[in-house]
């Protein structure tokens, strides 16, 4: 995998940072993309000189296109895209959520991933090789109570993954999704303790996952060893997933 170029959104912390570090350890040049430039810089510093920061708000479609162009100008291409940028949203029944909360969560979790995919796919198709991994959630399959926008946004991300995968299935580009259960990241600070307890109670292994565990799976999906999986959804849930 050495010599390839990856874009990782949400790379300032959590799963995104772990994925960026893992890909960097495989001699991949990593563009650490995040709205948090300081956090992204810390991730890039841990990776080394091959990593660099692109600060952008993924909900800004024009900004996303400009960010991808920066990577192309600097590195000459993009081989890998991992969409990890996301927000948990407020923990409350759907009817109690404030106006705009639905739109805010979908803008980051779903629209942002779509904008990134739309920007990089032409370049991957032109080169005849590419890997896209969308970080969804087990909530996409089961729907967590008191998390309607989050669950819907991640379900939409799974649908987006399957649709794009079919569009480019014969063009050398593989598009897959990962659906983690609860992972120990700063995102947990956005949910109530009651909601966290509910999610952990659903995991047969009785613990939260670690970002590095997700990163290991993502790295395989980005590799040459992954050749016949596209439009697939890979659970990493400590046994929670039932289908």
KOLFILUM-279973 format. One record per residue (C-alpha): residue number from 1; x, y, z. Coordinates in pm, 1 decimal, decimal comma. Layout:
<nodes>
+-------+----------+----------+----------+
: vokol :        X :        Y :        Z :
+-------+----------+----------+----------+
:   NUM :        X :        Y :        Z :
...
+-------+----------+----------+----------+
</nodes>
This chain:
<nodes>
+-------+----------+----------+----------+
: vokol :        X :        Y :        Z :
+-------+----------+----------+----------+
:     1 :      0,0 :      0,0 :      0,0 :
:     2 :    303,4 :    224,6 :     17,5 :
:     3 :    296,8 :    531,7 :   -202,9 :
:     4 :    -78,2 :    567,4 :   -212,4 :
:     5 :   -269,2 :    876,4 :   -105,8 :
:     6 :   -558,5 :    872,2 :    139,5 :
:     7 :   -809,4 :   1130,5 :    256,1 :
:     8 :   -950,8 :   1069,0 :    603,2 :
:     9 :  -1228,1 :   1299,0 :    722,9 :
:    10 :  -1287,4 :   1347,0 :   1091,9 :
:    11 :   -916,5 :   1285,0 :   1135,4 :
:    12 :   -873,2 :   1509,8 :   1437,1 :
:    13 :   -995,6 :   1250,4 :   1686,2 :
:    14 :  -1169,1 :    920,5 :   1746,7 :
:    15 :  -1206,6 :    664,6 :   1470,3 :
:    16 :  -1084,2 :    907,9 :   1205,3 :
:    17 :   -759,7 :    974,3 :   1389,6 :
:    18 :   -703,6 :    601,6 :   1448,5 :
:    19 :   -764,2 :    526,9 :   1080,2 :
:    20 :   -527,6 :    803,6 :    973,1 :
:    21 :   -255,5 :    669,3 :   1203,0 :
:    22 :   -308,5 :    312,7 :   1081,5 :
:    23 :   -289,0 :    409,0 :    715,4 :
:    24 :     14,9 :    624,5 :    786,5 :
:    25 :    186,2 :    325,6 :    945,9 :
:    26 :    141,3 :    143,3 :    612,9 :
:    27 :    346,9 :    406,4 :    429,0 :
:    28 :     40,5 :    580,6 :    288,4 :
:    29 :     38,9 :    957,7 :    250,6 :
:    30 :   -256,8 :   1078,9 :    456,9 :
:    31 :   -452,3 :   1401,5 :    418,4 :
:    32 :   -603,5 :   1454,4 :    763,2 :
:    33 :   -928,1 :   1640,9 :    695,3 :
:    34 :  -1127,3 :   1804,0 :    971,8 :
:    35 :  -1298,1 :   2128,1 :   1070,0 :
:    36 :  -1072,4 :   2117,1 :   1377,5 :
:    37 :   -739,4 :   2220,1 :   1230,0 :
:    38 :   -554,5 :   2200,7 :   1561,0 :
:    39 :   -668,3 :   1845,6 :   1629,3 :
:    40 :   -594,6 :   1742,6 :   1271,7 :
:    41 :   -243,7 :   1886,0 :   1304,0 :
:    42 :   -185,7 :   1676,4 :   1615,2 :
:    43 :   -288,6 :   1362,7 :   1426,9 :
:    44 :    -66,5 :   1451,0 :   1132,2 :
:    45 :    227,6 :   1516,7 :   1363,4 :
:    46 :    190,2 :   1170,9 :   1516,3 :
:    47 :    191,2 :   1013,3 :   1171,4 :
:    48 :    497,8 :   1192,6 :   1040,9 :
:    49 :    608,9 :   1403,3 :    743,8 :
:    50 :    396,8 :   1212,8 :    490,7 :
:    51 :     77,3 :   1339,0 :    656,5 :
:    52 :    -67,2 :   1683,7 :    609,8 :
:    53 :   -373,5 :   1878,9 :    720,6 :
:    54 :   -665,6 :   2004,8 :    515,2 :
:    55 :   -905,7 :   2209,3 :    723,6 :
:    56 :  -1262,4 :   2209,1 :    590,3 :
:    57 :  -1624,9 :   2191,0 :    698,6 :
:    58 :  -1761,2 :   1884,4 :    519,4 :
:    59 :  -2109,9 :   2036,1 :    509,6 :
:    60 :  -1977,0 :   2298,7 :    265,6 :
:    61 :  -1991,8 :   2136,3 :    -78,6 :
:    62 :  -1777,2 :   2400,6 :   -247,0 :
:    63 :  -1529,1 :   2379,6 :     39,5 :
:    64 :  -1508,6 :   2002,7 :     -0,9 :
:    65 :  -1433,7 :   2033,6 :   -372,0 :
:    66 :  -1160,4 :   2286,7 :   -294,3 :
:    67 :  -1014,1 :   2058,6 :    -25,5 :
:    68 :   -994,4 :   1764,7 :   -265,5 :
:    69 :   -829,8 :   1987,6 :   -526,1 :
:    70 :   -565,4 :   2080,6 :   -267,1 :
:    71 :   -485,1 :   1713,8 :   -218,6 :
:    72 :   -472,0 :   1653,8 :   -593,4 :
:    73 :   -242,5 :   1950,4 :   -648,4 :
:    74 :    -10,4 :   1839,9 :   -368,8 :
:    75 :     -1,3 :   1465,6 :   -434,6 :
:    76 :   -124,8 :   1418,3 :   -789,7 :
:    77 :   -409,8 :   1185,1 :   -702,0 :
:    78 :   -636,0 :   1026,7 :   -442,8 :
:    79 :   -648,2 :    650,0 :   -397,9 :
:    80 :   -837,3 :    610,6 :    -70,0 :
:    81 :  -1122,8 :    797,5 :     97,4 :
:    82 :  -1242,7 :    722,1 :    448,7 :
:    83 :  -1548,6 :    921,6 :    555,7 :
:    84 :  -1534,2 :    933,1 :    934,2 :
:    85 :  -1651,4 :   1287,1 :   1009,5 :
:    86 :  -1966,7 :   1273,4 :   1219,0 :
:    87 :  -2170,4 :   1405,6 :   1507,3 :
:    88 :  -2388,3 :   1214,0 :   1752,1 :
:    89 :  -2659,1 :   1473,8 :   1786,1 :
:    90 :  -2874,5 :   1533,1 :   2091,5 :
:    91 :  -3009,7 :   1238,6 :   2291,8 :
:    92 :  -3384,9 :   1291,6 :   2311,7 :
:    93 :  -3712,4 :   1158,1 :   2168,7 :
:    94 :  -3764,7 :   1278,3 :   1813,6 :
:    95 :  -4063,6 :   1493,1 :   1905,8 :
:    96 :  -3857,0 :   1679,6 :   2165,2 :
:    97 :  -3563,6 :   1769,3 :   1943,2 :
:    98 :  -3521,9 :   2139,6 :   1861,5 :
:    99 :  -3582,6 :   2273,0 :   1513,7 :
:   100 :  -3277,8 :   2229,3 :   1294,9 :
:   101 :  -3126,0 :   1935,6 :   1485,3 :
:   102 :  -3232,4 :   1685,6 :   1218,3 :
:   103 :  -3078,1 :   1898,5 :    943,5 :
:   104 :  -2757,7 :   1958,8 :   1141,7 :
:   105 :  -2686,4 :   1590,9 :   1199,2 :
:   106 :  -2767,5 :   1482,0 :    844,2 :
:   107 :  -2558,1 :   1766,4 :    702,8 :
:   108 :  -2242,2 :   1629,7 :    865,8 :
:   109 :  -2303,0 :   1255,5 :    871,2 :
:   110 :  -2465,2 :   1206,1 :    531,2 :
:   111 :  -2428,5 :   1513,3 :    313,2 :
:   112 :  -2061,6 :   1552,2 :    401,1 :
:   113 :  -1983,0 :   1195,1 :    299,6 :
:   114 :  -2174,7 :   1239,0 :    -26,0 :
:   115 :  -1986,0 :   1557,9 :   -108,8 :
:   116 :  -1652,1 :   1385,5 :    -47,3 :
:   117 :  -1744,1 :   1080,7 :   -256,2 :
:   118 :  -1869,4 :   1299,1 :   -538,5 :
:   119 :  -1544,7 :   1496,7 :   -540,2 :
:   120 :  -1301,0 :   1202,5 :   -541,2 :
:   121 :  -1480,4 :    941,2 :   -752,4 :
:   122 :  -1397,9 :   1089,7 :  -1095,3 :
:   123 :  -1026,9 :   1083,4 :  -1012,4 :
:   124 :  -1039,9 :    725,7 :   -883,7 :
:   125 :  -1232,4 :    609,1 :  -1188,9 :
:   126 :   -984,4 :    781,4 :  -1420,5 :
:   127 :   -695,7 :    598,9 :  -1250,6 :
:   128 :   -884,4 :    268,5 :  -1247,1 :
:   129 :   -828,7 :    204,9 :   -875,6 :
:   130 :   -986,0 :    334,1 :   -558,8 :
:   131 :  -1116,1 :    243,6 :   -217,2 :
:   132 :  -1391,3 :    428,0 :    -29,7 :
:   133 :  -1492,7 :    331,6 :    323,0 :
:   134 :  -1785,0 :    504,2 :    492,2 :
:   135 :  -1800,0 :    486,5 :    871,1 :
:   136 :  -2167,1 :    426,6 :    948,2 :
:   137 :  -2301,7 :    274,8 :   1271,8 :
:   138 :  -2489,6 :    -24,3 :   1404,7 :
:   139 :  -2767,0 :    231,2 :   1459,5 :
:   140 :  -2808,8 :    229,0 :   1082,3 :
:   141 :  -2943,6 :   -125,1 :   1108,0 :
:   142 :  -3126,0 :   -122,3 :   1439,2 :
:   143 :  -3220,2 :    239,9 :   1497,7 :
:   144 :  -3131,0 :    366,1 :   1844,7 :
:   145 :  -3410,9 :    526,3 :   2046,0 :
:   146 :  -3354,2 :    892,8 :   2131,0 :
:   147 :  -3120,1 :    917,6 :   1833,4 :
:   148 :  -3348,3 :    949,4 :   1531,3 :
:   149 :  -3134,1 :   1192,3 :   1327,4 :
:   150 :  -2816,6 :    994,2 :   1395,3 :
:   151 :  -2978,3 :    658,8 :   1313,4 :
:   152 :  -3135,4 :    794,0 :    995,8 :
:   153 :  -2815,5 :    962,3 :    880,1 :
:   154 :  -2615,1 :    642,9 :    923,2 :
:   155 :  -2883,2 :    434,3 :    749,0 :
:   156 :  -2865,6 :    681,8 :    463,5 :
:   157 :  -2488,6 :    639,5 :    455,4 :
:   158 :  -2532,2 :    263,8 :    411,4 :
:   159 :  -2773,4 :    325,3 :    125,0 :
:   160 :  -2530,8 :    571,2 :    -33,2 :
:   161 :  -2252,7 :    313,4 :     -4,4 :
:   162 :  -2453,1 :     44,3 :   -182,5 :
:   163 :  -2568,8 :    279,1 :   -457,1 :
:   164 :  -2223,1 :    417,6 :   -536,6 :
:   165 :  -2067,1 :     71,1 :   -522,7 :
:   166 :  -2297,4 :    -51,8 :   -798,1 :
:   167 :  -2224,1 :    252,4 :  -1011,6 :
:   168 :  -1847,8 :    188,6 :  -1014,9 :
:   169 :  -1836,1 :   -189,0 :   -963,8 :
:   170 :  -1658,9 :   -254,1 :  -1295,7 :
:   171 :  -1431,4 :     49,3 :  -1282,2 :
:   172 :  -1176,4 :    -60,1 :  -1021,7 :
:   173 :  -1328,0 :    132,7 :   -730,9 :
:   174 :  -1465,9 :    -49,2 :   -425,7 :
:   175 :  -1708,5 :    124,1 :   -189,7 :
:   176 :  -1787,2 :    -33,3 :    146,1 :
:   177 :  -1926,0 :     66,4 :    485,1 :
:   178 :  -1830,6 :    -19,7 :    841,1 :
:   179 :  -2096,0 :    -27,1 :   1112,7 :
:   180 :  -1938,1 :     -3,9 :   1458,9 :
:   181 :  -2126,8 :    -37,4 :   1782,9 :
:   182 :  -2018,5 :    190,2 :   2068,9 :
:   183 :  -1655,0 :    293,1 :   2024,8 :
:   184 :  -1457,1 :    478,5 :   2290,4 :
:   185 :  -1419,0 :    818,5 :   2125,2 :
:   186 :  -1487,0 :   1182,5 :   2217,5 :
:   187 :  -1820,0 :   1144,7 :   2035,1 :
:   188 :  -1952,9 :    970,1 :   2345,3 :
:   189 :  -1934,5 :   1302,3 :   2524,9 :
:   190 :  -2225,2 :   1417,3 :   2307,4 :
:   191 :  -2470,6 :   1157,9 :   2443,9 :
:   192 :  -2627,8 :   1111,2 :   2784,6 :
:   193 :  -2506,0 :    846,0 :   3026,3 :
:   194 :  -2845,2 :    675,6 :   3002,0 :
:   195 :  -2812,6 :    650,5 :   2625,1 :
:   196 :  -2456,8 :    517,9 :   2654,2 :
:   197 :  -2565,6 :    258,1 :   2909,9 :
:   198 :  -2843,8 :    144,3 :   2676,7 :
:   199 :  -2604,0 :     98,9 :   2385,0 :
:   200 :  -2345,3 :    -92,7 :   2589,0 :
:   201 :  -2617,9 :   -316,1 :   2734,0 :
:   202 :  -2691,9 :   -433,3 :   2379,3 :
:   203 :  -2335,8 :   -559,0 :   2321,7 :
:   204 :  -2287,9 :   -929,0 :   2412,4 :
:   205 :  -1916,9 :   -875,6 :   2476,7 :
:   206 :  -2016,0 :   -622,5 :   2743,8 :
:   207 :  -1767,7 :   -351,0 :   2651,1 :
:   208 :  -1714,3 :    -61,4 :   2415,4 :
:   209 :  -1486,1 :   -101,4 :   2117,0 :
:   210 :  -1157,4 :     77,9 :   2059,3 :
:   211 :  -1083,7 :    304,7 :   1762,7 :
:   212 :   -781,0 :     94,3 :   1671,8 :
:   213 :  -1004,6 :   -210,4 :   1628,8 :
:   214 :  -1210,6 :    -25,3 :   1371,7 :
:   215 :   -899,1 :    110,7 :   1202,5 :
:   216 :   -762,7 :   -240,1 :   1147,3 :
:   217 :  -1078,2 :   -340,0 :    959,6 :
:   218 :  -1078,7 :    -19,2 :    756,9 :
:   219 :   -714,8 :    -70,6 :    658,0 :
:   220 :   -799,4 :   -409,8 :    507,6 :
:   221 :  -1091,6 :   -261,4 :    315,2 :
:   222 :   -850,1 :     -4,2 :    170,9 :
:   223 :   -594,6 :   -262,0 :     62,7 :
:   224 :   -520,3 :   -470,7 :   -246,1 :
:   225 :   -624,9 :   -776,1 :    -46,2 :
:   226 :   -985,5 :   -655,3 :    -60,1 :
:   227 :  -1086,6 :   -736,0 :   -418,1 :
:   228 :  -1437,2 :   -888,6 :   -425,5 :
:   229 :  -1619,7 :   -693,2 :   -155,1 :
:   230 :  -1807,8 :   -384,1 :   -263,3 :
:   231 :  -2139,2 :   -239,9 :   -152,4 :
:   232 :  -2091,4 :   -443,4 :    165,3 :
:   233 :  -2153,2 :   -355,2 :    528,8 :
:   234 :  -1897,1 :   -483,8 :    778,4 :
:   235 :  -2010,4 :   -500,2 :   1140,0 :
:   236 :  -1770,1 :   -444,8 :   1425,7 :
:   237 :  -2008,0 :   -458,9 :   1718,7 :
:   238 :  -1891,1 :   -701,5 :   1985,8 :
:   239 :  -2170,1 :   -936,7 :   1882,2 :
:   240 :  -2453,9 :   -684,1 :   1879,9 :
:   241 :  -2527,3 :   -715,3 :   1509,1 :
:   242 :  -2783,9 :   -983,3 :   1428,6 :
:   243 :  -2782,8 :   -958,5 :   1048,9 :
+-------+----------+----------+----------+
</nodes>
